[in-house]
Amino acid sequence: MPETMPQPSGALSASAALRVECSREGFARARSFTRDTLHVWSLDHRCDDTTLVITELTANAATHAAPGTTGAPGTTGAPEIRLGFLLDPTHLLVTVSDPDDHPPVYAPAGSALQEHGRGLCIVDALSEEWGWTPCPPAGKTVWARLSTRPPI
């Protein structure tokens, strides 16, 4: 699992970002933002896979990183996670940043019937590459790179 984000393969075409609270409403907003952004970028053919990747990464951030943290200094309420989208001519890079320093745990072995622990396996299956990057002074960004090519 790489610890550096891939560089865009060409000129950056577009970018988008969103902060969401770790709440049911925040996750619904993240999914809606993902679908709306990809529609505007004419990437409807990548919408299902990208939305699933964002859903898994935000769920991991909320489950594993956010419970031990609080919101940004000077704020109250649920902690926030940040979503990012970078589009270049051949790839879409999706990122989810959270306030926890611990790396994501990828555990490919195990039963497909387990209730938890399959999120990063799904991300791995749907993306060309994924990894994480520390974000000093605290936190990390988990990213996944997906092709923008239409299915064959």
Disulfide bonds with the S-S distance in Angstrom:
none
